[in-house]
Each structure stands twice: as structure tokens, then as C-alpha cells.
């Protein structure tokens, strides 16, 4: 039997409803904060993602890259930022009033070992603010993500934040790390030995060496920051304080991609059951990426939320009610022909009532059982007499009532009954 490819999965039933619920709320937040939704292609030129001297695992190990006729090198997008910036440059969105605020809900692809909350095809919610640089923007971006999670009902979380400094600070820090790690090169894994000269920052993010003392004793970025970079980061933190957003400064946080500068952050679950999947979302600022990809010299900042991890955190916190699809009305047809029942069902749907119609000539008892399984409040029963008189028998399971209603009065009757629910 054919199966889904390893690292991918089907989203069906209540699982689909969970994604739909989260996506709807995300789009609502985007409107509140003034973001425009964008959708980019799944396939991009490999050069969109692969930069010179990029040493991140995402780029060096995890991309699905292939060629067409041995010529063009194409890649399934492993992350959202680069594709959005390619579109920003290609369509000259930088000519708009700045900053340009964009958001996306898209699938990503990474070749890694599948595990809970981490698949080879996965879903991300993300935002990018392009064109301006300000600590106020950094704080607002973090606040947006934090508030979004709060609205979903997630309470046990905190922001982990760091600065990688401006370009001058970063260069000074890179040299300090090289000088520190060179005498300890034999203590590092094979990947980190390669990273030492290309990007020693990536050593701090190593999944193999991260618990070693040589990593823990590494120089701090804060000893190499320019005054301007210090002031910038201090201002970001002051805004978070003003918003009463709890945060922890993590001096060794560098994030998983090489283009980050200045503010980087992750929002982490403090729920003890979250385990290794505790990071719900993360992001940061990138000062040179737009220019490196052929655009003007502009800064940007953004974050991405892995939906699978987010939904897992919500499930752990018991934040999903029963999301199964429940019709408002179930139409039971006991006649020898179906056109009147179909007419009634279509009228209900066109007026906003989710309606299930019996398609088979089953017994009244079996159709009632179907309505019960679907937890439907209203049941409409149509017999031969109802067809002749153009009426229906309307049963309200909540109020335990049943009455005959003319078809032209049915919608008004249901509206009155549902209004009573809303008043409660």
C-alpha cells in the first residue's frame, strides 16, 4: 500500500481544524498590526538560500536541492525569510513607504531526522519587517509573537534574547572567537573544526559540542560590542520592560542561520513537559541580507513559528476544545424522491447554516443515530406530507421541542433559536 513519504504526514479531521484555527487567528493578528500577507513559490533558485561562506546546518546539510537537465539548481524552501526578501527586491517593494511589513503561512522543507514536532515537510507562520531599523520595531516584533501566543492561551513561556552586535562589533567578536578556539580545536567536532575559520559564531550553536566546557567558557559578545550596539540592545530591552514581557539574556544564542545581526531571540516554553521541543518560535534582525541578495542597503527583522511545535504546545496545555465539524442542521429525508430535501439543504447552506443531508434511504432510527454522532442540534424531518405542504418538521434537541414550519419561515425560525444561544 502506498504511504506518505518519510518525514511528511497528512493533516486530516480535527488536526486540520487545529491548523485552521491557528491560521485564522494569525491572519487576524496580521491585520491588527498592519501586515500584508504574501505567498512565495515552494521552489526557488538555490542561490536564494545558499550564500557564500554560509556554515549553518540548514544550508549545508538540510536543503532539498536538485537540478533540471543538469543546469538549473533549485531548492525547496527550507525557511521563509530569503524567499520573501527575493520577492521584496524583485517587485521593488522597497519603493513603498517604509517599513514594509509582510507575513506568510507556508510549508517548508528540510532534510533532517523526523521526530516529534520536527518533520521534513512542516508548516510555518512568519513575519518580516523590511526597510527600517529601530529598537522600537525589534520590540514590537517580539511583542506581536508573544501576544499571539498569549491569545492562543499559552501562558508558560519566556523570551530568550541576545545581541550579535552591529557589523563592526560582529567582526571583532569573530576574531576573538577564532583566537579563543584555535588552541582547543582538537576538542571540537568535525563540523566545528571547519566552522572555525568560516564562521566561529556557529560553534556556539553546535548540537554536538554545546555542553562542553570549551563552549561554555567562550568569550562573550558583550565584551566586544561597540557603544552604539550596546545602546541599541539596551533600548530594545527597555521596551520589553515597558510591555512587561519577561525575558532572559542568553549570551550564546546565535540562531540557526548565518545572516542574523543585532537582536536575536527565541520564545521558549517553560512547561516542564515541553522537553527538547521547548522553543516555540524565534527570529532576529539581519542588516546585510537584503543588500547581499541584490537589493538596496536596508535592514530587516522577522520571526518564524513552527506550527507543528506550536500546536503540540497547545495540546499539552489542553487548549483545544472539540474541533470536529458539527453541522447545525441534519436533514432526514423519508420520501421516495430527493429534490425537496436537497432544496431545503441548499437554502440552509446559502443562509449560513452548516447542513448535513442524508444521501441514502436508511431507516429513521439509523438517521437519528447519525445526527447524534455528529452532535447536531437541529434535525429536519421530511416526509411525503411535508413535501406536499412545503413544510418541514423541525426538532430542536437542545430545547426538546418539535414543530411544523413552512419552508419560507424556516430561516427566520432558526435565526430566532440561534439568537437565544448568542444571548446566553
Secondary structure as the mmCIF struct_conf table of DSSP 4:
data_model
#
loop_
_struct_conf.conf_type_id
_struct_conf.id
_struct_conf.beg_label_comp_id
_struct_conf.beg_label_asym_id
_struct_conf.beg_label_seq_id
_struct_conf.end_label_comp_id
_struct_conf.end_label_asym_id
_struct_conf.end_label_seq_id
HELX_LH_PP_P HELX_LH_PP_P1 UNK A 4 UNK A 5
TURN_TY1_P TURN_TY1_P1 UNK A 6 UNK A 7
TURN_TY1_P TURN_TY1_P2 UNK A 13 UNK A 13
HELX_RH_AL_P HELX_RH_AL_P1 UNK A 14 UNK A 33
TURN_TY1_P TURN_TY1_P3 UNK A 34 UNK A 34
HELX_LH_PP_P HELX_LH_PP_P2 UNK A 35 UNK A 35
STRN STRN1 UNK A 36 UNK A 37
BEND BEND1 UNK A 42 UNK A 42
STRN STRN2 UNK A 43 UNK A 45
HELX_RH_3T_P HELX_RH_3T_P1 UNK A 46 UNK A 48
TURN_TY1_P TURN_TY1_P4 UNK A 49 UNK A 49
TURN_TY1_P TURN_TY1_P5 UNK A 52 UNK A 53
HELX_RH_AL_P HELX_RH_AL_P2 UNK A 57 UNK A 60
TURN_TY1_P TURN_TY1_P6 UNK A 61 UNK A 61
BEND BEND2 UNK A 62 UNK A 62
STRN STRN3 UNK A 64 UNK A 68
TURN_TY1_P TURN_TY1_P7 UNK A 69 UNK A 71
STRN STRN4 UNK A 72 UNK A 76
BEND BEND3 UNK A 78 UNK A 78
BEND BEND4 UNK A 80 UNK A 80
HELX_RH_AL_P HELX_RH_AL_P3 UNK A 81 UNK A 90
TURN_TY1_P TURN_TY1_P8 UNK A 91 UNK A 92
HELX_RH_3T_P HELX_RH_3T_P2 UNK A 93 UNK A 95
BEND BEND5 UNK A 96 UNK A 99
STRN STRN5 UNK A 100 UNK A 109
BEND BEND6 UNK A 112 UNK A 112
STRN STRN6 UNK A 115 UNK A 115
TURN_TY1_P TURN_TY1_P9 UNK A 116 UNK A 117
STRN STRN7 UNK A 118 UNK A 118
BEND BEND7 UNK A 120 UNK A 120
STRN STRN8 UNK A 121 UNK A 130
BEND BEND8 UNK A 131 UNK A 131
HELX_RH_AL_P HELX_RH_AL_P4 UNK A 135 UNK A 152
TURN_TY1_P TURN_TY1_P10 UNK A 153 UNK A 153
BEND BEND9 UNK A 156 UNK A 156
STRN STRN9 UNK A 157 UNK A 163
HELX_RH_AL_P HELX_RH_AL_P5 UNK A 167 UNK A 182
TURN_TY1_P TURN_TY1_P11 UNK A 183 UNK A 184
HELX_RH_3T_P HELX_RH_3T_P3 UNK A 185 UNK A 187
BEND BEND10 UNK A 188 UNK A 188
HELX_RH_AL_P HELX_RH_AL_P6 UNK A 190 UNK A 199
HELX_RH_3T_P HELX_RH_3T_P4 UNK A 200 UNK A 205
TURN_TY1_P TURN_TY1_P12 UNK A 207 UNK A 211
BEND BEND11 UNK A 212 UNK A 212
HELX_RH_AL_P HELX_RH_AL_P7 UNK A 213 UNK A 216
TURN_TY1_P TURN_TY1_P13 UNK A 217 UNK A 217
BEND BEND12 UNK A 218 UNK A 218
HELX_LH_PP_P HELX_LH_PP_P3 UNK A 219 UNK A 220
HELX_RH_3T_P HELX_RH_3T_P5 UNK A 221 UNK A 223
BEND BEND13 UNK A 224 UNK A 224
HELX_RH_AL_P HELX_RH_AL_P8 UNK A 227 UNK A 242
TURN_TY1_P TURN_TY1_P14 UNK A 243 UNK A 244
STRN STRN10 UNK A 247 UNK A 249
TURN_TY1_P TURN_TY1_P15 UNK A 251 UNK A 252
BEND BEND14 UNK A 256 UNK A 257
TURN_TY1_P TURN_TY1_P16 UNK A 258 UNK A 259
STRN STRN11 UNK A 261 UNK A 269
TURN_TY1_P TURN_TY1_P17 UNK A 272 UNK A 273
HELX_RH_3T_P HELX_RH_3T_P6 UNK A 275 UNK A 277
STRN STRN12 UNK A 279 UNK A 286
BEND BEND15 UNK A 287 UNK A 288
HELX_RH_AL_P HELX_RH_AL_P9 UNK A 289 UNK A 292
TURN_TY1_P TURN_TY1_P18 UNK A 293 UNK A 294
BEND BEND16 UNK A 295 UNK A 295
BEND BEND17 UNK A 297 UNK A 297
STRN STRN13 UNK A 300 UNK A 306
HELX_RH_AL_P HELX_RH_AL_P10 UNK A 307 UNK A 316
TURN_TY1_P TURN_TY1_P19 UNK A 317 UNK A 318
BEND BEND18 UNK A 324 UNK A 324
BEND BEND19 UNK A 328 UNK A 328
STRN STRN14 UNK A 329 UNK A 333
BEND BEND20 UNK A 335 UNK A 336
HELX_RH_AL_P HELX_RH_AL_P11 UNK A 339 UNK A 350
TURN_TY1_P TURN_TY1_P20 UNK A 351 UNK A 352
STRN STRN15 UNK A 355 UNK A 357
BEND BEND21 UNK A 360 UNK A 360
HELX_RH_AL_P HELX_RH_AL_P12 UNK A 364 UNK A 373
TURN_TY1_P TURN_TY1_P21 UNK A 374 UNK A 375
BEND BEND22 UNK A 377 UNK A 377
STRN STRN16 UNK A 378 UNK A 382
HELX_RH_AL_P HELX_RH_AL_P13 UNK A 384 UNK A 389
TURN_TY1_P TURN_TY1_P22 UNK A 390 UNK A 390
STRN STRN17 UNK A 391 UNK A 396
TURN_TY1_P TURN_TY1_P23 UNK A 397 UNK A 400
STRN STRN18 UNK A 401 UNK A 406
HELX_RH_3T_P HELX_RH_3T_P7 UNK A 407 UNK A 409
HELX_RH_AL_P HELX_RH_AL_P14 UNK A 410 UNK A 423
#
